[in-house]
């Protein structure tokens, strides 16, 4: 029986847009507060119809070996059966999760 390799769909915020990409490797980084994504996958079945957002993502990630995405930018990570179309959409209705600042102190507390 052939071993099945996992495929992950990662949805995250980048520059005010929502990115949805597919990859084979996703794990917590040794860099504190980051998720590492490796082996990006792009849907090769859609060769007849060119999706501009997928082409933009292919160009953006074509030479990327590993991407470090901040935890607060991650919206969702799903394990899926097969790849879909990677895309960029507007983040108009998305609000980033609030994260308290590290090491900040109010001077009135002293």
N, C-alpha and C positions, 0 to 999 in steps of 0.2 A: 504494500500500500504506500503510495507516494505521500510524503509529509506535506502538510498544508502550511504555507507561510502566511503569517498574519498581515493584514492590510489595515491601516489606521487612517481615519479621516480626522484631520486636525482643523478646527475652526478657531481663528484668533484675530485680534484687532491689530492693524498695522497702518499707521499714518491716517487714521480716521476712517479706514475702510475695513470691511470684514473679508478676510482671506479664508478660503477653504481649499486645503491641499490634501493629498494622499501620500502616505509614506509607509515603508516597511518597518522602520525602527523608530520608536518613541520611548524616551526614558528620562528620569530625573537626572539633571546635570550635576557634575561636581561643582560647577559654579553656582553658588547659593542663589536661589530664586529663579532659576531657569529650567526649561524643559529642552532636551536635545531632540532634534528630528533629523533622521538620516534616510538615505535612499528614497528620494522623492519619486513618485509615480505619476505619470500623466496618461490620460486616456488615449490610447493609440487607435481605438476603433472609430473615432470621430474625424478621420482624415478627410472625408468628403466635405463636411461643413466645418469651416474654421470659426472657432469662437474667439473673439478678440481678447477677452479677459483670460482665457486659458493660454493663449499665445503669449500674453504679457507675463503671466506667471512662469511659463517655460523659459522665457528669456531671463527673467529675474533670478530663477533658481538653476539655470543650466550648468553653471560651474560651481555650484555650492555642494560641498562634501557633507557639511553638517551645519545645521542652523540652530542657534540658541534663541529661544523665544521666552520672554519674561512671563513668569507665572500669572501675573495680573492681566496679561494680554490674552491668555487662553480662555476661550469661551466654552469649548467642548472638545473632547477626544472620544471618538467612537471606533470600535473594531468592526469592520465591515467585511462582507463576503467578496466584493470585487470593487475595483476602482470606478469612479464616476468622473464627471467633468470638474476639474479644478476651476475655481472662479473667484472673482473679486466682486463684491457688491458694496453698495453704500452702507455706511454704519449709522444712518440717521436715527434709527430706533434702538440703538444699542448704547447702554450706559456701562462704562467700565466699573468693575467691582472696586469699591473704595478700599484703599490700603493705607493704614496709618504710617506716618513717616518714622523711620528708624532713627533713634538718638535725638529726636527733637524734644525740646523742653520749653515750656512757657515761662518767661522770666517772672511773671507774677506768682508762680508757684513756690518761689524761694523765699 
